[in-house]
Amino acid sequence: MGFFHHNAPDQPSSSDESSDLTADSTIRQWLEHPAGGKIFRAMLEEAGQNEKVLAPVKNWPLKRVAGMSKGKMTDEMIADMVKRANAGETDTEGEGSVSIAPTTEVSVEPSTPVEELNTSEWRETITPGRFGAKTIIVTGAGSGIGRATASRIAREGGRVVAVDISQERLNEFKASLPDANIETVAGDITDSYTVADIVAVAGDTIDGLANIAGIMDNMTPVHEVSDEIWERVLNVNLVGTMKLMRATVPKMLAQKSGSIVNITSEAGLRGSAAGAAYTTSKHAVIGLTKSAAFSYTGTGIRVNAVAPGGVATNIEAKFDSEMFTERFGVAVGVMPAPTTAESLAASITFLLSDDGVNINGAIVPSDGGWSVA
Ligand SMILES: NC(=O)c1ccc[n+]([C@@H]2O[C@H](COP(=O)([O-])OP(=O)(O)OC[C@H]3O[C@@H](n4cnc5c(N)ncnc54)[C@H](O)[C@@H]3O)[C@@H](O)[C@H]2O)c1
């Protein structure tokens, strides 16, 4: 089963109680299963969590969510859960306590008070043909927000040039949508040869560019930041974004149309969401977006940015600075619950699509209201 469901909106919302659970059964199916639900809830309770923490990933298979536990929830543990659930053994004595809360960019120490994850049951609705006959480049398409965006475009009829540094993730994504029009380019977006490859694979027309690939820093303030973190974070988040824009804009100018969506962050809007390197990179992405939007006004090219708040993805933030961790604790109280990658894809694809026709130079927070707190 793929990371995201091809037809998530049409999936049955309740499981057949008599059917067997497997590692591929979704969190929802586990929770709705009489024995599986009991076993699962007991595990969460022992870890000091409840099922609401899993709301954004309810349609994900258990094994995928377990993959986010950073090795704490092993294949053996899952096999044992499956065996006991299907045998109806709900005795939870001695159950391991494993934290499987999804990682978000702003994941915090367990003791920090964080609001519960967004529990709303919003579901993606596909608009058939919205991207018909359009070629859209999506970077970071192997995971999280990039993958959800690439998937949505592909399922809405677009031709996707899916880019990621991980060939394995791209293969998995492509295999999850066998009937879709997806071409993959594995490589580092900071590398000029990769950028040239991407443009070559896209071909004569590039209708859209979603610059989504990005990495977090290690939450260090400027006096503690290493050259290595500074250079890598600025290179991927800012220089890679610029290189893709520089390489694609000439084609868009020639065809007199094109939509570019860059991904900034709450950290592009405030100083309290990440360390010095990431915050700088995401503020700079906003500058780059506005400069381009101004420069190309009237040419048919639109350039906008989306600023996500907390999203449950594979991105990782290490807290390497005691000083910053303490300061971060002060700010985290105004942070709304994290959301899903699909809800970010909804914002991004709106701006990429023709419905964004009159929007140029906008920095759109897609954060449940964090930016106004
Ligand atoms: N998750 C959040 O809470 C959050 C919040 C605000 C902003 N963002 C931004 O959203 C974007 C996507 O992040 P995500 O949370 O989906 O993360 P993710 O780690 O799940 O996915 C990012 C993908 O980008 C790829 N990638 C990383 N560096 C690359 C490079 N140099 N070249 C090509 N591919 C590369 C990774 O392999 C990965 O598949 C990032 O720009 C991130 O800064 C995320």
The ligand as a Tripos MOL2 file, in Angstrom:
@<TRIPOS>MOLECULE
LIG
   44    48     1     0     0
SMALL
NO_CHARGES

@<TRIPOS>ATOM
      1 N1          6.4010   19.4720    7.9080 N.am      1 LIG1
      2 C1          6.2600   20.6940    8.4000 C.2       1 LIG1
      3 O1          5.7850   20.8750    9.5450 O.2       1 LIG1
      4 C2          6.6560   21.8980    7.5560 C.ar      1 LIG1
      5 C3          6.3220   23.1770    8.0340 C.ar      1 LIG1
      6 C4          6.6960   24.2910    7.3070 C.ar      1 LIG1
      7 C5          7.3780   24.1400    6.1220 C.ar      1 LIG1
      8 N2          7.6970   22.9010    5.6790 N.ar      1 LIG1
      9 C6          8.4190   22.8030    4.3970 C.3       1 LIG1
     10 O2          7.7180   21.9300    3.5360 O.3       1 LIG1
     11 C7          8.6280   21.3570    2.6040 C.3       1 LIG1
     12 C8          8.4150   19.8540    2.5540 C.3       1 LIG1
     13 O3          8.7280   19.3020    3.8160 O.3       1 LIG1
     14 P1          8.0610   17.9670    4.3940 P.3       1 LIG1
     15 O4          7.6410   18.3130    5.7710 O.co2     1 LIG1
     16 O5          7.1060   17.4080    3.4340 O.co2     1 LIG1
     17 O6          9.3750   17.0780    4.5380 O.3       1 LIG1
     18 P2          9.7450   15.5960    4.1240 P.3       1 LIG1
     19 O7         11.0850   15.3570    4.7180 O.co2     1 LIG1
     20 O8          8.6450   14.6410    4.4400 O.co2     1 LIG1
     21 O9          9.8980   15.6820    2.5360 O.3       1 LIG1
     22 C9         10.9080   16.4450    1.9190 C.3       1 LIG1
     23 C10        11.4420   15.6930    0.7070 C.3       1 LIG1
     24 O10        12.4430   16.5160    0.0940 O.3       1 LIG1
     25 C11        13.5130   15.6910   -0.2990 C.3       1 LIG1
     26 N3         14.7560   16.4620   -0.3480 N.ar      1 LIG1
     27 C12        15.4390   16.9670    0.7220 C.ar      1 LIG1
     28 N4         16.5370   17.5890    0.2880 N.ar      1 LIG1
     29 C13        16.5540   17.4780   -1.0700 C.ar      1 LIG1
     30 C14        17.4430   17.9260   -2.0590 C.ar      1 LIG1
     31 N5         18.5560   18.5790   -1.7770 N.pl3     1 LIG1
     32 N6         17.1430   17.6530   -3.3620 N.ar      1 LIG1
     33 C15        16.0160   16.9530   -3.6880 C.ar      1 LIG1
     34 N7         15.1470   16.5130   -2.7610 N.ar      1 LIG1
     35 C16        15.4040   16.7750   -1.4720 C.ar      1 LIG1
     36 C17        13.5740   14.6120    0.7640 C.3       1 LIG1
     37 O11        14.2450   13.4390    0.2970 O.3       1 LIG1
     38 C18        12.1070   14.3790    1.0730 C.3       1 LIG1
     39 O12        11.5830   13.3050    0.3090 O.3       1 LIG1
     40 C19        10.0320   21.7880    3.0860 C.3       1 LIG1
     41 O13        10.4560   22.8700    2.2890 O.3       1 LIG1
     42 C20         9.8080   22.2250    4.5030 C.3       1 LIG1
     43 O14        10.7550   23.1670    4.9120 O.3       1 LIG1
     44 C21         7.3560   21.7710    6.3690 C.ar      1 LIG1
@<TRIPOS>BOND
     1     1     2 1
     2     2     3 2
     3     2     4 1
     4     4     5 ar
     5     4    44 ar
     6     5     6 ar
     7     6     7 ar
     8     7     8 ar
     9     8     9 1
    10     8    44 ar
    11     9    10 1
    12     9    42 1
    13    10    11 1
    14    11    12 1
    15    11    40 1
    16    12    13 1
    17    13    14 1
    18    14    15 2
    19    14    16 1
    20    14    17 1
    21    17    18 1
    22    18    19 2
    23    18    20 1
    24    18    21 1
    25    21    22 1
    26    22    23 1
    27    23    24 1
    28    23    38 1
    29    24    25 1
    30    25    26 1
    31    25    36 1
    32    26    27 ar
    33    26    35 ar
    34    27    28 ar
    35    28    29 ar
    36    29    30 ar
    37    29    35 ar
    38    30    31 1
    39    30    32 ar
    40    32    33 ar
    41    33    34 ar
    42    34    35 ar
    43    36    37 1
    44    36    38 1
    45    38    39 1
    46    40    41 1
    47    40    42 1
    48    42    43 1
@<TRIPOS>SUBSTRUCTURE
     1 LIG1         1 GROUP 0 **** ****
